């Protein structure tokens, strides 16, 4: 029996040291760890915290053995959403998940696929409702449907995961199955539609008879990420704060621990960046098409940024490819990454909206235009647009490609 107790203590110590080692370096200098204690029960390493509590005699020796320097990253790790460590629940999580970034990414990808499938189901159900309603219109009526979500539903997966974890008081209740149930049961209103009716006169070419036609324009709308907190997870103000901390720290974890991208503070903004913005703005309204991205008169997000910078003598390619992920790799491998806080006109902003197994899981790129705006070829808007910078939590890289 004494020998068994000794083994438990050694196990607890090794697990804690392993977790500390995994997180070390992920903590940004000066980054506050506000709310770490209150979020620990629901947080990732809620597993670690709960395990230490259940073995608190051993934990006393563990805490005495570990320096304050190592405890800081442990507290940081307590603020990650626990779902990323085990989709079936922390009690069933793989024993080495704390040290296996590939497994963590697999868990995130599985969760995102489930969320996407549920949102697609709700979207398609609404579309069927519109079609039924439009099908019952009278003979003098016609209709069209504007649907920006037919090919992609963009949502903040890190925020949804974080809000779910923050909503659960007991870490044992955190599982992908429960998240799926909550989303299935509480997202019927996440998509809605508006109807605009316009009238016009139509003349029959054979009879010359003129009649009034009524055109119904149906527009599909997405409620946005605020819907989850208010209607799905019913978060309190305190839980909302915890969720925001989870999401912020998850992005830090991915950026600093999984992606391992370092920014270059020595890159100075220059006139080339302003020229890039001026060029980009001349293409506003150009149609978006992935299929025709290399044809004149069409762009997708990466062919747009590639074209802009190729006019300025900068070839945004890696391995012969100019996709958004390839451009991101070009930025990092040439030490051209900059921090979000130092964005200047002409800088590239890379987004990850999904785990797609490309470099940094990049799925979109935009050109920063200054004053909080970007220019990008938007798949949802179907054209090149100038708009306020968006989905900040999904930004995984910023770069200044024209700097020597």
GUVEX-199454 format. One record per residue (C-alpha): x, y, z; residue number from 1. Coordinates in Angstrom, 1 decimal. Layout:
residues N
+--------+--------+--------+------+
!     xx !     yy !     zz ! resi !
+--------+--------+--------+------+
!      X !      Y !      Z !  NUM !
...
+--------+--------+--------+------+
END
This chain:
residues 404
+--------+--------+--------+------+
!     xx !     yy !     zz ! resi !
+--------+--------+--------+------+
!    0.0 !    0.0 !    0.0 !    1 !
!    2.7 !    2.6 !    0.8 !    2 !
!    4.4 !    1.7 !   -2.5 !    3 !
!    1.1 !    2.4 !   -4.3 !    4 !
!    0.7 !    5.8 !   -2.7 !    5 !
!    4.3 !    6.6 !   -3.7 !    6 !
!    3.5 !    5.7 !   -7.3 !    7 !
!    0.4 !    7.9 !   -7.2 !    8 !
!    2.5 !   10.8 !   -6.0 !    9 !
!    5.1 !   10.3 !   -8.7 !   10 !
!    2.4 !   10.0 !  -11.3 !   11 !
!    0.8 !   13.3 !  -10.2 !   12 !
!    4.1 !   15.0 !  -10.2 !   13 !
!    5.0 !   13.8 !  -13.7 !   14 !
!    1.7 !   14.8 !  -15.1 !   15 !
!    1.9 !   18.3 !  -13.6 !   16 !
!    5.5 !   18.7 !  -14.8 !   17 !
!    4.5 !   17.5 !  -18.3 !   18 !
!    1.6 !   20.0 !  -18.5 !   19 !
!    3.9 !   22.8 !  -17.3 !   20 !
!    6.5 !   21.8 !  -19.9 !   21 !
!    3.8 !   21.7 !  -22.7 !   22 !
!    2.5 !   25.2 !  -21.9 !   23 !
!    5.9 !   26.9 !  -21.2 !   24 !
!    6.5 !   29.5 !  -23.8 !   25 !
!    2.9 !   29.9 !  -24.7 !   26 !
!    2.3 !   32.7 !  -22.2 !   27 !
!    2.8 !   36.1 !  -23.7 !   28 !
!    4.9 !   38.5 !  -21.7 !   29 !
!    2.6 !   40.8 !  -19.8 !   30 !
!   -0.5 !   38.7 !  -20.7 !   31 !
!   -2.9 !   38.7 !  -17.7 !   32 !
!   -4.2 !   35.4 !  -16.4 !   33 !
!   -7.4 !   36.9 !  -15.0 !   34 !
!  -10.0 !   34.4 !  -13.9 !   35 !
!   -7.8 !   31.4 !  -14.1 !   36 !
!   -8.8 !   30.1 !  -10.7 !   37 !
!  -12.5 !   30.6 !  -11.2 !   38 !
!  -12.4 !   29.0 !  -14.7 !   39 !
!  -10.3 !   26.1 !  -13.7 !   40 !
!  -13.2 !   23.7 !  -13.0 !   41 !
!  -14.6 !   24.0 !  -16.5 !   42 !
!  -11.2 !   24.6 !  -18.1 !   43 !
!   -8.9 !   22.2 !  -19.9 !   44 !
!   -6.6 !   21.0 !  -17.5 !   45 !
!   -9.8 !   21.1 !  -15.5 !   46 !
!   -8.8 !   17.5 !  -15.9 !   47 !
!   -5.4 !   18.3 !  -14.4 !   48 !
!   -6.9 !   20.5 !  -11.7 !   49 !
!   -9.6 !   18.0 !  -10.7 !   50 !
!   -7.0 !   15.2 !  -10.7 !   51 !
!   -4.8 !   17.1 !   -8.4 !   52 !
!   -7.7 !   17.9 !   -6.1 !   53 !
!   -8.7 !   14.3 !   -5.9 !   54 !
!   -5.1 !   13.5 !   -5.0 !   55 !
!   -4.6 !   16.6 !   -2.9 !   56 !
!   -2.1 !   14.9 !   -0.5 !   57 !
!    0.1 !   14.2 !   -3.5 !   58 !
!   -0.7 !   17.7 !   -4.9 !   59 !
!    0.7 !   19.3 !   -1.8 !   60 !
!    4.0 !   17.8 !   -2.6 !   61 !
!    3.6 !   18.6 !   -6.3 !   62 !
!    3.0 !   22.3 !   -5.6 !   63 !
!    5.9 !   22.4 !   -3.2 !   64 !
!    8.2 !   20.8 !   -5.8 !   65 !
!    7.3 !   23.1 !   -8.8 !   66 !
!    8.7 !   26.6 !   -9.0 !   67 !
!    6.4 !   29.6 !   -9.4 !   68 !
!    7.9 !   30.1 !  -12.9 !   69 !
!    6.4 !   26.8 !  -14.0 !   70 !
!    3.1 !   27.4 !  -12.2 !   71 !
!    2.3 !   30.4 !  -14.4 !   72 !
!    2.0 !   28.4 !  -17.6 !   73 !
!    0.0 !   25.8 !  -15.7 !   74 !
!   -2.5 !   28.5 !  -14.8 !   75 !
!   -2.5 !   29.7 !  -18.4 !   76 !
!   -3.3 !   26.2 !  -19.6 !   77 !
!   -6.2 !   26.1 !  -17.1 !   78 !
!   -7.8 !   28.8 !  -19.3 !   79 !
!   -8.0 !   26.7 !  -22.4 !   80 !
!  -11.4 !   25.1 !  -23.3 !   81 !
!  -11.3 !   21.5 !  -22.3 !   82 !
!  -13.2 !   20.1 !  -25.3 !   83 !
!  -10.0 !   20.3 !  -27.3 !   84 !
!   -8.4 !   17.6 !  -25.2 !   85 !
!  -11.1 !   15.0 !  -25.4 !   86 !
!  -14.3 !   15.1 !  -27.4 !   87 !
!  -15.7 !   12.2 !  -25.4 !   88 !
!  -15.0 !   13.9 !  -22.1 !   89 !
!  -11.8 !   14.5 !  -20.1 !   90 !
!  -12.1 !   11.3 !  -18.2 !   91 !
!  -11.8 !    9.4 !  -21.5 !   92 !
!   -9.1 !   11.7 !  -23.0 !   93 !
!   -5.9 !   10.1 !  -24.2 !   94 !
!   -3.2 !   10.1 !  -21.5 !   95 !
!   -0.7 !   11.9 !  -23.7 !   96 !
!   -3.0 !   14.5 !  -25.2 !   97 !
!   -1.3 !   17.3 !  -23.2 !   98 !
!    1.8 !   16.7 !  -25.2 !   99 !
!    0.2 !   15.8 !  -28.5 !  100 !
!   -0.6 !   18.9 !  -30.6 !  101 !
!   -1.7 !   16.7 !  -33.6 !  102 !
!   -4.3 !   15.0 !  -31.4 !  103 !
!   -5.5 !   18.4 !  -30.1 !  104 !
!   -5.9 !   19.6 !  -33.7 !  105 !
!   -7.8 !   16.4 !  -34.6 !  106 !
!  -10.2 !   17.0 !  -31.7 !  107 !
!  -10.7 !   20.6 !  -32.9 !  108 !
!  -11.3 !   19.5 !  -36.5 !  109 !
!  -13.9 !   16.9 !  -35.4 !  110 !
!  -15.7 !   19.5 !  -33.3 !  111 !
!  -15.7 !   22.0 !  -36.2 !  112 !
!  -17.0 !   19.4 !  -38.6 !  113 !
!  -19.9 !   18.7 !  -36.2 !  114 !
!  -20.7 !   22.4 !  -35.8 !  115 !
!  -20.6 !   22.9 !  -39.5 !  116 !
!  -22.9 !   20.0 !  -40.2 !  117 !
!  -25.5 !   21.2 !  -37.7 !  118 !
!  -25.4 !   24.8 !  -39.1 !  119 !
!  -25.7 !   23.4 !  -42.6 !  120 !
!  -28.8 !   21.4 !  -41.6 !  121 !
!  -30.4 !   24.5 !  -40.1 !  122 !
!  -29.5 !   26.5 !  -43.2 !  123 !
!  -31.0 !   23.9 !  -45.6 !  124 !
!  -34.2 !   23.6 !  -43.5 !  125 !
!  -34.7 !   27.4 !  -43.8 !  126 !
!  -34.0 !   27.2 !  -47.6 !  127 !
!  -36.7 !   24.5 !  -48.0 !  128 !
!  -39.1 !   26.8 !  -46.1 !  129 !
!  -38.4 !   29.6 !  -48.5 !  130 !
!  -38.9 !   27.4 !  -51.5 !  131 !
!  -42.2 !   26.2 !  -50.1 !  132 !
!  -43.4 !   29.7 !  -49.5 !  133 !
!  -42.2 !   30.9 !  -52.9 !  134 !
!  -43.9 !   28.0 !  -54.6 !  135 !
!  -47.2 !   29.0 !  -53.3 !  136 !
!  -47.1 !   32.6 !  -54.8 !  137 !
!  -49.6 !   33.5 !  -57.4 !  138 !
!  -49.2 !   33.5 !  -61.2 !  139 !
!  -48.3 !   37.2 !  -61.3 !  140 !
!  -45.4 !   36.6 !  -58.8 !  141 !
!  -41.8 !   35.6 !  -59.3 !  142 !
!  -39.0 !   35.3 !  -56.8 !  143 !
!  -35.2 !   35.2 !  -56.3 !  144 !
!  -33.1 !   34.1 !  -53.3 !  145 !
!  -30.0 !   35.9 !  -52.1 !  146 !
!  -28.0 !   33.4 !  -50.0 !  147 !
!  -24.5 !   34.3 !  -48.9 !  148 !
!  -24.2 !   31.0 !  -47.1 !  149 !
!  -24.8 !   28.5 !  -49.9 !  150 !
!  -21.2 !   27.5 !  -50.1 !  151 !
!  -19.7 !   28.4 !  -46.7 !  152 !
!  -20.9 !   29.3 !  -43.3 !  153 !
!  -18.3 !   31.4 !  -41.5 !  154 !
!  -18.4 !   31.3 !  -37.7 !  155 !
!  -16.0 !   31.6 !  -34.9 !  156 !
!  -15.4 !   28.0 !  -33.9 !  157 !
!  -13.0 !   28.9 !  -31.1 !  158 !
!  -15.6 !   31.1 !  -29.6 !  159 !
!  -18.4 !   28.5 !  -29.9 !  160 !
!  -16.1 !   25.9 !  -28.3 !  161 !
!  -15.1 !   28.3 !  -25.5 !  162 !
!  -18.7 !   29.4 !  -24.8 !  163 !
!  -19.8 !   25.8 !  -24.5 !  164 !
!  -17.0 !   25.0 !  -22.1 !  165 !
!  -17.7 !   28.1 !  -20.0 !  166 !
!  -21.4 !   27.2 !  -19.8 !  167 !
!  -20.7 !   23.9 !  -18.0 !  168 !
!  -20.2 !   24.0 !  -14.2 !  169 !
!  -18.8 !   20.5 !  -14.1 !  170 !
!  -16.0 !   19.5 !  -16.5 !  171 !
!  -17.4 !   16.0 !  -16.7 !  172 !
!  -20.4 !   17.4 !  -18.6 !  173 !
!  -18.1 !   18.7 !  -21.4 !  174 !
!  -18.3 !   16.5 !  -24.4 !  175 !
!  -18.9 !   16.8 !  -28.1 !  176 !
!  -22.1 !   14.8 !  -27.8 !  177 !
!  -23.5 !   17.4 !  -25.4 !  178 !
!  -22.4 !   20.3 !  -27.6 !  179 !
!  -24.2 !   18.7 !  -30.5 !  180 !
!  -27.4 !   18.3 !  -28.5 !  181 !
!  -27.4 !   21.9 !  -27.4 !  182 !
!  -26.8 !   23.1 !  -31.0 !  183 !
!  -29.5 !   20.8 !  -32.5 !  184 !
!  -32.1 !   21.9 !  -29.9 !  185 !
!  -31.4 !   25.6 !  -29.8 !  186 !
!  -30.3 !   26.9 !  -33.2 !  187 !
!  -33.6 !   26.8 !  -35.1 !  188 !
!  -33.5 !   30.7 !  -35.3 !  189 !
!  -29.9 !   31.1 !  -36.2 !  190 !
!  -30.8 !   31.5 !  -39.8 !  191 !
!  -33.7 !   33.7 !  -40.9 !  192 !
!  -34.9 !   35.5 !  -44.0 !  193 !
!  -36.4 !   38.8 !  -45.1 !  194 !
!  -38.6 !   39.4 !  -48.0 !  195 !
!  -38.6 !   42.5 !  -50.2 !  196 !
!  -41.4 !   42.9 !  -52.8 !  197 !
!  -41.0 !   45.1 !  -55.8 !  198 !
!  -43.6 !   45.7 !  -58.7 !  199 !
!  -42.9 !   46.2 !  -62.4 !  200 !
!  -44.9 !   46.2 !  -65.6 !  201 !
!  -44.5 !   43.2 !  -68.0 !  202 !
!  -45.9 !   43.3 !  -71.5 !  203 !
!  -46.9 !   40.1 !  -73.3 !  204 !
!  -45.1 !   40.1 !  -76.7 !  205 !
!  -47.9 !   38.2 !  -78.5 !  206 !
!  -51.0 !   39.9 !  -77.1 !  207 !
!  -49.5 !   43.3 !  -76.1 !  208 !
!  -51.3 !   42.9 !  -72.8 !  209 !
!  -49.5 !   44.6 !  -69.8 !  210 !
!  -49.8 !   43.3 !  -66.3 !  211 !
!  -48.2 !   44.1 !  -63.0 !  212 !
!  -45.7 !   41.6 !  -61.8 !  213 !
!  -44.6 !   41.2 !  -58.2 !  214 !
!  -41.0 !   40.2 !  -57.5 !  215 !
!  -40.2 !   38.6 !  -54.1 !  216 !
!  -36.6 !   38.9 !  -53.1 !  217 !
!  -35.7 !   36.5 !  -50.3 !  218 !
!  -32.5 !   37.2 !  -48.4 !  219 !
!  -31.0 !   34.6 !  -46.1 !  220 !
!  -29.6 !   36.1 !  -42.9 !  221 !
!  -27.3 !   34.6 !  -40.2 !  222 !
!  -27.8 !   35.8 !  -36.6 !  223 !
!  -24.1 !   36.0 !  -35.9 !  224 !
!  -21.9 !   34.7 !  -33.1 !  225 !
!  -23.7 !   36.5 !  -30.4 !  226 !
!  -26.6 !   34.1 !  -30.9 !  227 !
!  -24.8 !   31.2 !  -29.3 !  228 !
!  -24.2 !   33.0 !  -26.0 !  229 !
!  -27.7 !   34.3 !  -25.7 !  230 !
!  -29.8 !   31.5 !  -27.1 !  231 !
!  -27.8 !   28.3 !  -27.0 !  232 !
!  -25.6 !   28.4 !  -23.9 !  233 !
!  -27.5 !   31.1 !  -22.0 !  234 !
!  -24.2 !   32.5 !  -20.5 !  235 !
!  -24.1 !   34.7 !  -17.5 !  236 !
!  -21.9 !   37.8 !  -17.6 !  237 !
!  -19.3 !   35.9 !  -15.6 !  238 !
!  -19.4 !   32.9 !  -18.0 !  239 !
!  -19.2 !   35.2 !  -20.9 !  240 !
!  -16.0 !   36.7 !  -19.5 !  241 !
!  -14.6 !   33.2 !  -19.0 !  242 !
!  -15.5 !   32.2 !  -22.5 !  243 !
!  -13.7 !   35.3 !  -24.0 !  244 !
!  -10.6 !   34.4 !  -21.9 !  245 !
!  -10.8 !   30.8 !  -23.2 !  246 !
!  -11.1 !   31.9 !  -26.8 !  247 !
!   -8.3 !   34.4 !  -26.5 !  248 !
!   -6.0 !   31.9 !  -24.9 !  249 !
!   -6.9 !   29.2 !  -27.4 !  250 !
!   -5.8 !   31.5 !  -30.2 !  251 !
!   -2.6 !   32.2 !  -28.3 !  252 !
!   -2.0 !   28.5 !  -27.8 !  253 !
!   -2.5 !   27.7 !  -31.4 !  254 !
!   -0.5 !   30.6 !  -32.6 !  255 !
!    2.5 !   30.2 !  -30.2 !  256 !
!    2.5 !   26.5 !  -29.4 !  257 !
!    1.1 !   24.7 !  -32.4 !  258 !
!    1.9 !   27.1 !  -35.3 !  259 !
!    5.2 !   28.5 !  -33.8 !  260 !
!    5.1 !   31.7 !  -35.8 !  261 !
!    7.4 !   34.5 !  -34.6 !  262 !
!    6.8 !   38.1 !  -35.6 !  263 !
!    9.6 !   40.5 !  -36.8 !  264 !
!    9.5 !   43.8 !  -34.9 !  265 !
!   12.1 !   45.3 !  -37.2 !  266 !
!    9.9 !   45.5 !  -40.3 !  267 !
!    9.2 !   49.2 !  -41.2 !  268 !
!    6.0 !   50.2 !  -43.1 !  269 !
!    6.8 !   51.8 !  -46.5 !  270 !
!    5.3 !   53.4 !  -49.5 !  271 !
!    5.0 !   50.1 !  -51.3 !  272 !
!    2.2 !   49.2 !  -48.8 !  273 !
!    0.2 !   52.3 !  -49.8 !  274 !
!    0.7 !   51.5 !  -53.5 !  275 !
!   -0.7 !   48.0 !  -52.8 !  276 !
!   -3.8 !   49.4 !  -51.2 !  277 !
!   -4.3 !   51.9 !  -54.1 !  278 !
!   -4.0 !   49.0 !  -56.6 !  279 !
!   -6.4 !   46.9 !  -54.6 !  280 !
!   -9.0 !   49.6 !  -54.5 !  281 !
!   -9.0 !   49.8 !  -58.3 !  282 !
!  -10.5 !   46.3 !  -58.4 !  283 !
!  -13.5 !   46.8 !  -56.2 !  284 !
!  -16.5 !   45.0 !  -57.5 !  285 !
!  -14.5 !   42.5 !  -59.5 !  286 !
!  -16.4 !   39.1 !  -59.4 !  287 !
!  -15.3 !   36.4 !  -57.1 !  288 !
!  -14.7 !   32.9 !  -58.5 !  289 !
!  -12.4 !   30.1 !  -57.3 !  290 !
!  -13.0 !   28.2 !  -60.6 !  291 !
!  -12.0 !   31.2 !  -62.7 !  292 !
!   -9.4 !   32.7 !  -60.3 !  293 !
!   -6.7 !   32.7 !  -63.0 !  294 !
!   -8.8 !   34.2 !  -65.7 !  295 !
!   -8.9 !   37.9 !  -66.4 !  296 !
!  -11.8 !   39.7 !  -64.7 !  297 !
!  -12.1 !   37.2 !  -61.8 !  298 !
!  -10.4 !   36.8 !  -58.4 !  299 !
!  -10.5 !   34.6 !  -55.4 !  300 !
!   -8.9 !   35.8 !  -52.2 !  301 !
!   -5.3 !   34.7 !  -52.9 !  302 !
!   -5.2 !   35.4 !  -56.6 !  303 !
!   -6.3 !   38.9 !  -55.7 !  304 !
!   -3.4 !   39.5 !  -53.3 !  305 !
!   -1.1 !   37.7 !  -55.7 !  306 !
!   -2.1 !   40.0 !  -58.5 !  307 !
!   -1.7 !   43.2 !  -56.4 !  308 !
!    1.8 !   42.4 !  -55.2 !  309 !
!    3.0 !   40.9 !  -58.6 !  310 !
!    2.3 !   44.4 !  -60.0 !  311 !
!    4.8 !   45.7 !  -57.4 !  312 !
!    7.4 !   43.1 !  -58.1 !  313 !
!    6.7 !   40.8 !  -55.2 !  314 !
!    5.8 !   37.2 !  -56.1 !  315 !
!    3.7 !   35.7 !  -53.3 !  316 !
!    4.4 !   32.0 !  -53.9 !  317 !
!    5.7 !   29.0 !  -52.0 !  318 !
!    6.5 !   25.8 !  -53.7 !  319 !
!    5.0 !   27.1 !  -57.0 !  320 !
!    1.6 !   27.7 !  -55.4 !  321 !
!    0.0 !   31.1 !  -54.6 !  322 !
!   -2.9 !   29.9 !  -52.5 !  323 !
!   -3.6 !   31.7 !  -49.2 !  324 !
!   -1.8 !   29.0 !  -47.3 !  325 !
!    1.2 !   29.2 !  -49.6 !  326 !
!    1.3 !   32.9 !  -49.2 !  327 !
!    1.2 !   32.5 !  -45.4 !  328 !
!    4.2 !   30.1 !  -45.6 !  329 !
!    6.0 !   32.6 !  -47.8 !  330 !
!    5.5 !   35.2 !  -45.1 !  331 !
!    6.8 !   33.1 !  -42.2 !  332 !
!    9.7 !   31.5 !  -44.0 !  333 !
!   10.9 !   34.9 !  -45.1 !  334 !
!   10.6 !   36.4 !  -41.6 !  335 !
!    8.0 !   38.8 !  -42.7 !  336 !
!    5.3 !   38.3 !  -40.0 !  337 !
!    4.1 !   41.3 !  -38.0 !  338 !
!    1.9 !   41.6 !  -35.0 !  339 !
!   -1.8 !   42.5 !  -35.4 !  340 !
!   -1.2 !   45.6 !  -33.3 !  341 !
!    1.4 !   46.9 !  -35.8 !  342 !
!   -0.7 !   46.4 !  -38.9 !  343 !
!    0.1 !   49.0 !  -41.6 !  344 !
!   -1.5 !   49.7 !  -45.1 !  345 !
!   -0.6 !   46.9 !  -47.5 !  346 !
!    0.0 !   44.2 !  -44.9 !  347 !
!   -1.6 !   40.8 !  -45.5 !  348 !
!   -4.1 !   39.5 !  -43.0 !  349 !
!   -4.5 !   35.7 !  -42.9 !  350 !
!   -7.6 !   33.9 !  -41.5 !  351 !
!   -8.3 !   30.4 !  -40.4 !  352 !
!  -12.0 !   29.6 !  -40.3 !  353 !
!  -11.5 !   25.8 !  -40.3 !  354 !
!   -9.0 !   23.0 !  -39.8 !  355 !
!   -8.2 !   22.3 !  -43.4 !  356 !
!   -4.7 !   20.7 !  -43.0 !  357 !
!   -3.1 !   23.5 !  -45.0 !  358 !
!   -0.3 !   25.7 !  -43.6 !  359 !
!   -1.6 !   27.3 !  -40.3 !  360 !
!   -5.1 !   26.1 !  -41.5 !  361 !
!   -5.3 !   29.3 !  -43.5 !  362 !
!   -8.5 !   29.6 !  -45.5 !  363 !
!   -8.6 !   33.3 !  -46.4 !  364 !
!   -6.3 !   36.3 !  -47.0 !  365 !
!   -7.1 !   40.1 !  -47.1 !  366 !
!   -5.1 !   43.3 !  -47.6 !  367 !
!   -5.1 !   45.7 !  -44.7 !  368 !
!   -6.1 !   49.2 !  -46.0 !  369 !
!   -5.6 !   51.2 !  -42.9 !  370 !
!   -8.0 !   52.8 !  -40.4 !  371 !
!   -9.4 !   49.4 !  -39.5 !  372 !
!  -10.4 !   48.4 !  -43.0 !  373 !
!   -9.4 !   45.6 !  -45.4 !  374 !
!   -9.7 !   45.0 !  -49.1 !  375 !
!  -10.4 !   41.4 !  -50.1 !  376 !
!  -12.0 !   39.1 !  -52.6 !  377 !
!  -14.9 !   37.8 !  -50.6 !  378 !
!  -16.6 !   34.5 !  -51.2 !  379 !
!  -19.7 !   35.6 !  -49.3 !  380 !
!  -20.0 !   38.9 !  -51.0 !  381 !
!  -19.1 !   37.4 !  -54.4 !  382 !
!  -16.8 !   40.3 !  -55.3 !  383 !
!  -13.8 !   42.4 !  -54.2 !  384 !
!  -14.9 !   44.6 !  -51.3 !  385 !
!  -13.7 !   47.3 !  -49.0 !  386 !
!  -15.0 !   46.7 !  -45.4 !  387 !
!  -14.1 !   47.0 !  -41.7 !  388 !
!  -11.7 !   44.3 !  -40.6 !  389 !
!  -13.7 !   41.4 !  -39.3 !  390 !
!  -13.5 !   38.0 !  -37.4 !  391 !
!  -10.4 !   39.2 !  -35.5 !  392 !
!  -10.4 !   36.0 !  -33.4 !  393 !
!   -9.8 !   34.0 !  -36.6 !  394 !
!   -6.7 !   35.9 !  -37.7 !  395 !
!   -3.7 !   33.6 !  -37.4 !  396 !
!   -1.0 !   35.6 !  -39.2 !  397 !
!   -0.2 !   39.1 !  -40.4 !  398 !
!    2.6 !   39.9 !  -42.8 !  399 !
!    4.4 !   42.7 !  -44.6 !  400 !
!    5.5 !   41.1 !  -47.9 !  401 !
!    7.3 !   44.0 !  -49.5 !  402 !
!   10.0 !   44.4 !  -46.9 !  403 !
!   13.5 !   43.4 !  -47.9 !  404 !
+--------+--------+--------+------+
END
